[in-house]
């Protein structure tokens, strides 16, 4: 099948990549997250908190193995008194704004004022009513956007970033105080952390937008928590991925983040697939393959996810896509990687042929295609862009492009014909890897059979 056939269908697949995934998710979870997004943009904290849930032991059919329920999710804990907020606004807010905009820190008094300002701005999020207009309920979106606006204007004229950096550090530290509050308060705190920028884009000065790297620490605490709700974990994982793509973490820090994500991914089989995909995408965005011991832990984690039959096709194909984003080295076993992707594609074809009307298939096969080639020519994603054996890559690509070209066409698509599936089966038998190690020095895990999906 010609390359043009797939390229002609890209517009259709791009639409699916942006909106179709929402449709494919179970309605209940989608409504929950969308509801939180909507609620975070509204003035809802004035509502009465829901009554505390009964202890797990008093609930019928409670599973002792389940993590403890976080009753604080439905409780608003006001961390600042209204009179305290009013007093700060009257006596210090103007000085704080001027200091932040100037960008320059002159001494300990300035540092203290920045810390007080960060506390004030964040703790406003925990108040049911606007202390400055008591008749109005707290508007979480407005408060969050105000903080981001203040960051953006800090030091813009002077070019001095001292105040901005200190403000970012104080926000990152104080945001954790909101992690045991009402779910909407937590949600907005995590969204804020995932949006913090150290630098704004300036095309004239050729300055790229840079995510605030040190926000990783509270985000890691969110994904590692046993009690935080999954909607918070999704935002936190996406924030970690953004830091990997747009931040400036050292290699050691990237490894530290990866080592927090991998165990969470391994334990996420029962979590919603949306969260699993967020973890997979975060791993692919951190731009490393190995840990400090030079073990290809990221590649291994994605291969294991890709071959896990207990995960959805969307998660497994996302793992394939993110394998194509990694900076693979020449000593990586590209034969194993490409074989595993073709093997996944063959299994997807078998499932597709049993139900070729499901809307999620286009997204899944688009992921597999992107594992080999980037969506845009100027991107460095895809195995064809890596310093690996391109003969091996091209040979595997010829196997996945045939079903992908059929399924990625706009509108309803036919089943994959038998001659295509037979050719894939023959190729898989012929190219079975001699071992299942990603790198030559890696010890083979016991009973690991990637090709068998176990």
C-alpha positions as CSV (number, residue, x, y, z in Angstrom):
1,X,0.0,0.0,0.0
2,X,1.4,3.4,-1.0
3,X,2.6,5.9,1.6
4,X,0.2,8.4,0.1
5,X,-2.8,6.3,1.1
6,X,-1.9,6.8,4.8
7,X,-1.0,10.5,4.3
8,X,-4.4,11.1,2.7
9,X,-6.1,9.8,5.8
10,X,-4.1,11.9,8.3
11,X,-6.8,14.6,8.5
12,X,-9.3,12.0,9.6
13,X,-6.9,10.5,12.1
14,X,-5.9,13.9,13.5
15,X,-9.5,14.7,14.3
16,X,-9.8,11.4,16.2
17,X,-6.6,12.1,18.0
18,X,-8.0,15.4,19.3
19,X,-11.6,14.5,20.1
20,X,-12.3,10.9,19.3
21,X,-10.5,9.6,22.3
22,X,-13.0,11.2,24.6
23,X,-15.8,9.5,22.8
24,X,-14.1,6.1,23.2
25,X,-13.9,6.4,27.0
26,X,-16.6,5.1,29.2
27,X,-19.1,7.9,29.7
28,X,-19.1,7.8,33.5
29,X,-15.4,8.6,33.8
30,X,-15.4,11.2,31.0
31,X,-18.3,13.0,32.6
32,X,-16.4,13.0,35.9
33,X,-13.3,14.6,34.5
34,X,-15.2,17.0,32.3
35,X,-17.4,17.8,35.3
36,X,-14.3,18.7,37.3
37,X,-12.9,20.8,34.5
38,X,-16.2,22.6,34.3
39,X,-16.5,23.0,38.0
40,X,-13.0,24.3,38.3
41,X,-14.1,27.0,35.9
42,X,-17.1,27.9,38.0
43,X,-17.9,29.3,41.4
44,X,-18.9,26.2,43.2
45,X,-17.0,26.2,46.4
46,X,-19.9,27.9,48.2
47,X,-21.9,24.7,48.1
48,X,-22.3,22.8,51.3
49,X,-19.8,19.9,51.6
50,X,-21.2,16.5,51.2
51,X,-21.6,14.5,54.5
52,X,-18.6,12.3,55.3
53,X,-18.7,8.8,53.9
54,X,-19.1,5.9,56.2
55,X,-15.9,4.1,57.2
56,X,-15.0,1.3,54.8
57,X,-15.6,-1.3,57.5
58,X,-19.2,-0.1,57.8
59,X,-19.9,-0.3,54.0
60,X,-21.3,-3.4,52.5
61,X,-19.0,-5.5,50.3
62,X,-16.0,-3.3,51.3
63,X,-12.7,-4.8,50.1
64,X,-10.0,-4.7,52.7
65,X,-7.4,-4.6,49.9
66,X,-8.7,-1.4,48.5
67,X,-6.9,1.8,49.5
68,X,-8.5,3.9,52.2
69,X,-11.2,6.3,51.1
70,X,-10.1,9.9,51.3
71,X,-13.1,11.5,53.1
72,X,-11.4,15.0,52.7
73,X,-12.3,15.0,49.1
74,X,-15.8,16.4,49.9
75,X,-14.7,18.8,52.7
76,X,-13.6,22.4,52.2
77,X,-10.8,23.3,54.6
78,X,-10.3,27.1,54.7
79,X,-6.6,27.7,55.3
80,X,-7.0,31.4,55.7
81,X,-9.4,33.6,57.7
82,X,-11.4,36.2,55.7
83,X,-10.1,39.0,57.9
84,X,-6.5,37.8,57.2
85,X,-7.1,37.9,53.5
86,X,-8.7,41.4,53.7
87,X,-5.8,42.7,55.8
88,X,-3.1,41.4,53.3
89,X,-5.0,43.0,50.4
90,X,-5.2,46.4,52.2
91,X,-1.6,46.5,53.5
92,X,0.6,44.3,51.3
93,X,-1.0,43.3,48.0
94,X,0.1,46.4,46.1
95,X,3.7,46.1,47.3
96,X,3.6,42.4,46.4
97,X,2.3,43.1,42.9
98,X,4.9,45.9,42.3
99,X,7.7,43.6,43.6
100,X,6.7,40.7,41.4
101,X,6.4,42.9,38.3
102,X,9.8,44.5,38.9
103,X,11.4,41.1,39.0
104,X,14.2,42.1,41.4
105,X,14.7,40.8,44.9
106,X,16.7,43.2,47.1
107,X,16.8,41.4,50.4
108,X,15.1,39.2,53.0
109,X,12.1,41.5,53.3
110,X,11.4,41.0,49.6
111,X,11.7,37.3,49.9
112,X,9.3,37.3,52.8
113,X,6.8,39.3,50.9
114,X,6.9,36.9,47.9
115,X,6.3,34.0,50.3
116,X,3.4,35.8,51.9
117,X,2.0,36.6,48.5
118,X,2.2,33.0,47.3
119,X,0.5,31.9,50.4
120,X,-2.3,34.5,50.0
121,X,-2.9,33.6,46.3
122,X,-3.1,29.9,46.9
123,X,-5.1,29.9,50.2
124,X,-7.8,32.0,48.5
125,X,-8.6,28.9,46.6
126,X,-9.6,27.2,49.9
127,X,-12.3,29.8,50.8
128,X,-16.0,29.2,50.2
129,X,-16.7,32.9,49.6
130,X,-14.7,35.6,48.1
131,X,-13.4,37.5,51.2
132,X,-13.3,40.7,49.3
133,X,-16.8,40.3,48.0
134,X,-18.6,38.1,50.6
135,X,-21.7,37.8,48.5
136,X,-19.8,36.0,45.8
137,X,-18.6,32.4,45.8
138,X,-14.9,31.6,45.2
139,X,-14.0,31.4,41.5
140,X,-11.2,28.8,41.2
141,X,-10.5,29.4,37.5
142,X,-10.2,33.1,38.0
143,X,-7.8,32.7,40.9
144,X,-5.7,30.2,39.0
145,X,-5.5,32.4,35.9
146,X,-4.6,35.4,38.0
147,X,-1.6,33.5,39.4
148,X,-0.5,32.5,35.9
149,X,-0.9,36.1,34.7
150,X,1.2,37.5,37.5
151,X,3.9,35.0,36.6
152,X,3.8,36.0,33.0
153,X,4.2,39.7,33.7
154,X,6.9,39.3,36.4
155,X,10.1,41.0,35.2
156,X,8.8,41.5,31.7
157,X,10.0,45.1,31.5
158,X,13.2,44.8,33.5
159,X,14.2,41.3,32.3
160,X,15.0,40.3,35.8
161,X,13.6,36.9,36.8
162,X,14.6,36.8,40.5
163,X,11.1,37.5,41.8
164,X,9.5,35.1,39.3
165,X,11.8,32.2,40.2
166,X,11.2,32.8,43.9
167,X,7.4,33.0,43.4
168,X,7.4,29.8,41.4
169,X,9.3,28.1,44.2
170,X,6.9,29.3,46.9
171,X,3.9,28.3,44.8
172,X,5.3,24.8,44.3
173,X,6.0,24.5,48.1
174,X,2.6,25.9,49.2
175,X,0.5,24.0,46.6
176,X,1.0,20.8,48.6
177,X,-1.0,22.4,51.5
178,X,-4.0,22.0,49.2
179,X,-3.6,18.3,48.5
180,X,-5.9,17.2,51.3
181,X,-8.7,19.7,50.6
182,X,-11.9,19.5,48.6
183,X,-11.4,17.7,45.3
184,X,-11.9,20.9,43.3
185,X,-9.3,22.7,45.3
186,X,-6.9,19.9,44.8
187,X,-7.7,19.7,41.1
188,X,-6.9,23.4,40.5
189,X,-3.7,23.2,42.6
190,X,-2.5,20.3,40.4
191,X,-3.6,22.0,37.2
192,X,-1.7,25.1,38.3
193,X,1.5,23.1,39.0
194,X,1.3,21.5,35.6
195,X,1.1,24.9,33.9
196,X,3.9,26.7,35.7
197,X,6.5,28.3,33.3
198,X,10.0,29.5,34.1
199,X,10.2,31.3,30.8
200,X,7.7,32.6,28.3
201,X,8.2,32.2,24.5
202,X,9.9,35.2,22.9
203,X,10.4,34.6,19.2
204,X,12.3,37.9,18.7
205,X,14.9,36.8,21.2
206,X,14.6,33.2,20.2
207,X,13.6,32.2,23.7
208,X,11.5,29.0,24.0
209,X,8.7,28.5,26.5
210,X,10.2,26.6,29.4
211,X,8.2,24.6,32.0
212,X,9.1,25.1,35.6
213,X,11.1,21.9,36.3
214,X,10.9,21.9,40.1
215,X,7.2,21.5,40.0
216,X,7.9,17.8,39.4
217,X,8.2,17.0,43.1
218,X,4.6,17.6,44.2
219,X,3.4,16.1,40.9
220,X,5.3,12.9,41.7
221,X,3.7,12.8,45.1
222,X,0.3,13.0,43.5
223,X,0.9,10.0,41.2
224,X,2.6,8.0,43.9
225,X,-0.3,8.5,46.4
226,X,-2.6,5.6,47.2
227,X,-5.5,7.9,48.1
228,X,-5.5,10.7,45.5
229,X,-8.3,10.4,42.9
230,X,-7.4,9.3,39.5
231,X,-8.5,12.5,37.8
232,X,-5.7,14.3,39.8
233,X,-3.2,11.7,38.8
234,X,-4.0,12.1,35.2
235,X,-3.3,15.9,35.4
236,X,-0.1,15.2,37.4
237,X,1.2,12.6,34.9
238,X,0.5,15.0,32.0
239,X,2.3,17.7,34.0
240,X,5.4,15.5,34.3
241,X,5.3,14.8,30.6
242,X,5.2,18.5,29.9
243,X,8.2,19.0,32.1
244,X,10.0,16.3,30.1
245,X,9.1,18.0,26.8
246,X,9.4,21.7,27.8
247,X,11.4,21.8,31.0
248,X,15.1,21.7,31.5
249,X,15.6,18.8,33.9
250,X,19.1,17.2,34.2
251,X,19.5,13.6,33.2
252,X,19.6,12.6,36.8
253,X,16.3,14.3,37.5
254,X,14.7,12.7,34.4
255,X,15.8,9.4,35.8
256,X,14.3,10.2,39.2
257,X,11.0,11.1,37.5
258,X,11.0,7.9,35.4
259,X,11.7,5.8,38.5
260,X,8.6,7.2,40.1
261,X,6.4,6.7,37.0
262,X,7.4,3.1,36.1
263,X,6.2,1.5,39.4
264,X,2.9,3.4,39.1
265,X,2.5,2.2,35.5
266,X,3.2,-1.4,36.5
267,X,0.5,-1.2,39.2
268,X,-2.0,0.7,37.0
269,X,-3.7,-2.3,35.3
270,X,-6.9,-1.8,37.2
271,X,-6.8,2.0,36.9
272,X,-8.7,3.8,34.1
273,X,-7.0,3.5,30.7
274,X,-6.9,7.3,30.5
275,X,-4.5,7.3,33.4
276,X,-2.5,4.5,32.0
277,X,-2.1,6.4,28.7
278,X,-1.0,9.5,30.6
279,X,1.7,7.6,32.4
280,X,2.9,6.0,29.1
281,X,3.0,9.4,27.4
282,X,4.9,10.9,30.3
283,X,7.6,8.1,30.0
284,X,7.9,8.8,26.3
285,X,8.3,12.5,26.9
286,X,11.2,12.3,29.3
287,X,13.7,11.7,26.5
288,X,15.7,9.0,28.2
289,X,15.9,5.2,27.9
290,X,18.3,4.1,30.7
291,X,18.6,4.5,34.4
292,X,21.9,5.3,36.2
293,X,23.0,1.7,35.9
294,X,22.5,2.0,32.2
295,X,19.6,-0.4,32.1
296,X,17.0,0.4,29.5
297,X,14.2,0.7,32.1
298,X,12.0,3.0,30.0
299,X,12.2,0.8,26.9
300,X,11.4,-2.3,29.1
301,X,8.5,-0.6,30.7
302,X,6.9,0.4,27.4
303,X,7.5,-3.1,25.9
304,X,6.0,-4.7,28.9
305,X,2.9,-2.4,28.7
306,X,2.6,-3.0,24.9
307,X,2.6,-6.7,25.4
308,X,0.2,-6.8,28.3
309,X,-3.1,-8.4,27.2
310,X,-4.8,-7.1,30.3
311,X,-4.5,-3.5,29.1
312,X,-6.6,-1.9,26.4
313,X,-5.5,-1.6,22.8
314,X,-5.4,2.2,23.2
315,X,-2.9,1.9,26.1
316,X,-0.8,-0.8,24.3
317,X,-0.7,1.2,21.0
318,X,0.2,4.3,22.9
319,X,3.2,2.4,24.3
320,X,4.3,1.6,20.8
321,X,4.0,5.2,19.8
322,X,6.1,6.3,22.7
323,X,8.8,3.8,21.9
324,X,9.2,5.6,18.7
325,X,9.8,8.9,20.6
326,X,12.7,7.6,22.7
327,X,16.3,8.4,21.9
328,X,17.1,4.8,21.1
329,X,20.8,3.9,21.0
330,X,22.6,1.8,18.4
331,X,23.1,-1.0,20.9
332,X,19.3,-1.3,21.6
333,X,17.8,-4.5,20.2
334,X,15.9,-2.8,17.4
335,X,14.9,-6.3,16.1
336,X,13.0,-7.0,19.4
337,X,11.4,-3.5,19.4
338,X,10.2,-3.7,15.8
339,X,9.1,-7.3,16.2
340,X,7.1,-6.4,19.3
341,X,5.3,-3.6,17.4
342,X,4.5,-5.8,14.4
343,X,3.3,-8.5,16.8
344,X,1.0,-6.0,18.6
345,X,-0.3,-4.8,15.2
346,X,-1.1,-8.4,14.2
347,X,-3.0,-8.9,17.4
348,X,-4.9,-5.7,16.8
349,X,-5.8,-6.8,13.3
350,X,-7.3,-10.0,14.7
351,X,-9.4,-8.1,17.2
352,X,-10.3,-5.5,14.6
353,X,-11.6,-8.1,12.2
354,X,-13.9,-9.4,14.9
355,X,-15.3,-5.9,15.4
356,X,-14.3,-3.4,12.7
357,X,-17.0,-0.8,13.6
358,X,-15.4,0.3,16.9
359,X,-14.3,3.9,16.6
360,X,-11.1,3.6,18.6
361,X,-9.3,1.5,16.0
362,X,-8.2,4.5,13.9
363,X,-6.5,6.0,17.0
364,X,-4.8,2.7,17.8
365,X,-3.4,2.1,14.3
366,X,-2.5,5.8,14.0
367,X,-0.3,5.2,17.1
368,X,1.4,2.3,15.5
369,X,2.0,4.3,12.3
370,X,3.5,7.1,14.4
371,X,5.9,4.7,16.1
372,X,7.7,4.6,12.8
373,X,7.1,8.0,11.2
374,X,6.4,11.4,12.7
375,X,3.2,13.3,12.1
376,X,5.1,16.3,10.8
377,X,8.4,16.3,8.8
378,X,10.2,18.6,11.3
379,X,9.6,16.2,14.2
380,X,12.2,13.8,15.5
381,X,9.7,11.1,16.5
382,X,9.5,7.7,14.9
383,X,11.9,4.8,14.5
384,X,12.9,6.1,11.0
385,X,14.4,9.1,12.8
386,X,16.5,7.1,15.2
387,X,20.2,6.0,15.1
388,X,19.3,2.4,14.7
389,X,19.4,-0.2,11.9
390,X,17.1,1.3,9.3
391,X,17.0,-1.9,7.2
392,X,15.3,-3.6,10.2
393,X,13.0,-0.7,10.8
394,X,11.9,-0.6,7.1
395,X,11.3,-4.3,7.0
396,X,8.9,-4.1,10.0
397,X,7.3,-0.9,8.7
398,X,6.2,-2.8,5.5
399,X,4.2,-5.2,7.7
400,X,2.3,-2.5,9.7
401,X,1.6,-0.1,6.8
402,X,-0.6,-2.5,4.9
403,X,-3.4,-2.8,7.6
404,X,-2.8,0.8,8.8
405,X,-3.4,2.1,5.3
406,X,-6.7,0.3,5.1
407,X,-8.0,1.3,8.6
408,X,-6.8,4.9,8.6
409,X,-9.0,5.8,5.6
410,X,-11.9,8.2,6.4
411,X,-15.2,6.6,7.1
412,X,-16.2,2.9,7.6
413,X,-13.3,0.5,6.7
414,X,-13.4,-3.1,5.6
415,X,-11.8,-6.1,7.4
416,X,-8.2,-6.8,6.7
417,X,-7.9,-9.4,4.0
418,X,-6.4,-12.9,4.6
419,X,-3.4,-12.3,2.4
420,X,-2.3,-9.4,4.6
421,X,-2.7,-11.3,7.8
422,X,-0.9,-14.4,6.4
423,X,2.0,-12.2,5.3
424,X,2.2,-10.8,8.8
425,X,2.1,-14.3,10.3
426,X,4.9,-15.5,8.0
427,X,7.0,-12.5,8.9
428,X,6.6,-13.0,12.6
429,X,7.6,-16.6,12.4
430,X,10.6,-15.8,10.3
431,X,11.8,-12.9,12.5
432,X,11.3,-14.3,15.9
433,X,14.0,-12.7,18.1
434,X,16.7,-14.9,19.5
435,X,16.2,-13.4,22.9
436,X,14.0,-10.8,24.6
437,X,16.6,-8.5,25.9
438,X,16.5,-4.8,24.9
439,X,20.3,-4.3,25.3
440,X,23.2,-6.8,25.0
441,X,24.2,-6.6,28.7
442,X,20.7,-7.0,30.1
443,X,19.7,-10.1,32.0
444,X,16.7,-11.8,30.4
445,X,13.7,-11.7,32.7
446,X,12.4,-15.1,33.6
447,X,9.5,-16.4,31.4
448,X,9.3,-13.1,29.5
449,X,7.7,-13.7,26.1
450,X,6.9,-10.5,24.5
451,X,5.7,-12.1,21.3
452,X,3.2,-14.2,23.2
453,X,1.8,-11.1,25.0
454,X,2.6,-12.3,28.5
